[in-house]
Structure formats: C-alpha cells, structure tokens
Amino acid sequence: MKKHIHHFVYSALLLGLLLTACGTAVSSARPQQTVTVNPSFQAQLSPVPTIPPYRCGAWASNNAPGSGSTIQIYARLTKDTLGVSGITAQAVVHFQDFDAPLDSQTTDDGGYVAFPLSLQGRQPRQVPATVDVTFSVSNKNITCTAFFTPQ
C-alpha cells in the first residue's frame, strides 16, 4: 500500500512540474491590415476569347492496339459545330524513330475522314505514338492530334 501511495505522490509531483513548465503563454494577435478593392477594378473586363470558326478533333479506332494491328485514325472538321465536306486532310504518323505520311483523304458530308494505318511492328510496345491530321481550309491549316500505344 505504501508503494502505491509513493507512486501516486511522485506521479502527481511530476504532473505538476510538467504543467508548470508548459504554462500558458498569452499572445495578443495583431489586427490584420484592411484590404480595399478599387471600384474601377470591377469595371475592367477581360477580353472574351473568340471561338475559331473551324475546329477539328482526331482519335484512333483503338488506343491500345497490338503492335501488328491495322487501326483507323479518324478526324472531323467542323465550322460553327457543323461538319465541313469536301476538304482535303493530310496525316502524319510520328513513330518513335521516324515519321510516316498517310494517303490524303477528303471529308465526307459530316466532315469526317478516316486514315487506315497498318502498324507492322513499327512502334515499340508500350511507347505512345501520335498522328497529326491537318486540314487546309481558307488558306489556313487546322491541325488536330490522335494517339495510340501498341500493346
């Protein structure tokens, strides 16, 4: 019993020392500086970006083909969201070690083109490749990019 009393007394003294050592430090917070927004700031408008009249998108029929597969590279040209027909498109495949042009295609009534692409093991497995499709319209080139990674 004496042992428990001594243990209790020592524990209480130790706790008291710890609490005294920690103490409570009072720090007064400094008031924060007031921020004023100049009213003319709200009158300044950022320019709204203009939407280009022609836009395109490109994609592969299979993003993870076998290294010897044949895939299709699709692209679409639009003007104000409607497909543009009769426009010639060029495509270039960017393999790891070289670039290969594909045969030109012309957009259909919906603005779509399809380029057949036989991989023939020309791109290493697990290494992404890209294909740039460029439409020439109104003396401007509009380019979009598709990708695939052979498995």
Buried (B, 14 or more C-beta within 10 A) or exposed (E): EEEEEEEEEEEEEEEEEEEEEEEEEEEEEEEEEEEEEEEEEEEEEEEEEEEEEBBBEBBBBBEEBEBEBEBBBBBBBBBEEEBBEEBEBBBBBBBEEEEEEBEEBEBEEEBBBEBEBEBEEBBEEEEEBBBBBBBEBEEEEBBBBBBBBBE
